[in-house]
Amino acid sequence: MWRVGLPKISTTLESRQRKISDDLTKAKELAVEADEVLEAYEAKLSEARANAQEEIHRATALAAADNEKRNNDLGEMLSANAVAARERIDQETKAATENITPVAEEIAQKAVEQLIDITPNINDVKLAVSESLKERTT
């Protein structure tokens, strides 16, 4: 029995040992392959992060440039509007002054007549009103 059973046990043990050894070799190969895949994944992930950072910086720079351009355009527009408004105010002031001058001259002439009972020279009244208006508009 020893001669019959021992070779079978020995063969079975050797077969199991080979199977375990093959499985361990395969496991080591798979571990190496998994490490390579992980390294490749981490490299791609790092590259993607770097690309994302570059894109964020590019987008930020474009947005900043666009905002600066818009601010400059708005500043120019507001400046032009302020100049135009000032010109309109000056024109309206001049028109109002021109419209009120004859009325002021007539009122001044009538006031002098009422106060001192003398009709003043119209040229003297025009000069006095003109000087008075110049003082008030400058």
Secondary structure by P-SEA (a helix, b strand, c coil): caaaaaaaaaaaaaaaaaaaaaaaaaaaaaaaaaaaaaaaaaaaaaaaaaaaaaaaaaaaaaaaaaaaaaaaaaaaaaaaaaaaaaaaaaaaaaaaaaaaaaaaaaaaaaaaaaaccccccaaaaaaaaaaaaaaaac
